[in-house]
Amino acid sequence: MEFSSKLLEKAVNEMAQLPGIGKRTALRLVLHLLKQPVEQTQFLSQALTSMREEIKFCKNCHNISDVEVCEICNNPSRNHKIICVVEDVRDVMAIENTNQFKGIYHVLGGKISPIDGVGPSQLNIKSLVDKVALGQTEELIFALSSTMEGDTTNFYIFKQIKDFDIKTSTIARGIAIGDELEYADEVTLGRSILNRVPFENSLKNL
């Protein structure tokens, strides 16, 4: 792709670094920005810069937040004795959209995947085990994607906490095997939370 401007080329190349954005799409987006008022582009630039520099991760659950403790963890009406374990912040958003879960979350930041070089130490697993060890958690809900990596991560965490007096469950398999949680429709996802089953039952399918 030939560019008449080095500035345009640089902008397109940077935009193309985003997932799912190819060079042609990046060019279309950049040209769109050029047609907008300068202030509009500045607003976008400022929003991205502020997000990158000021955004925080909740010190309790690792969810994205503007403050040290996120709104969910700070909400006294939530059941802090029930923790839903998810892969990333997109899953928190997906479950929250169902309005069916009233507990709190723990964001792992990924799932165990030896092929991708991701091991337990690279995820927020230790902080979850430490939280369970305090003895204030009644139930842990495994809500990771129904993939081999998701099941492996669930089983690893289960082994780490099996000696504690805590109930473990997993979302019902209304979510198709191999599906990512964020792509499930809200009704199916909501029902899978409400109809969760004991985690031990899911081990039969591993």
Number of C-alpha atoms within 10 A of each C-alpha: 6 6 11 7 9 10 10 14 18 12 16 22 15 11 18 18 12 10 7 8 13 14 16 12 14 21 21 12 16 16 14 10 14 13 10 10 9 10 9 13 14 11 11 12 12 12 11 11 12 11 12 10 8 10 14 17 16 20 15 18 23 21 24 20 16 14 13 14 18 19 14 19 20 12 12 9 10 14 15 19 14 21 24 24 24 25 25 20 18 16 22 22 11 18 23 15 15 16 11 16 18 15 19 21 26 27 25 25 15 20 27 23 15 10 8 8 8 13 14 17 9 14 18 18 21 15 16 21 15 11 16 20 15 9 12 12 18 15 18 26 24 28 26 27 26 18 16 15 18 22 20 16 24 23 17 14 17 18 9 13 17 11 9 13 13 17 14 20 22 23 25 21 17 17 19 13 11 12 13 16 23 19 13 18 14 17 13 14 25 22 17 19 23 12 14 18 18 16 20 13 11 16 11 7 7 9
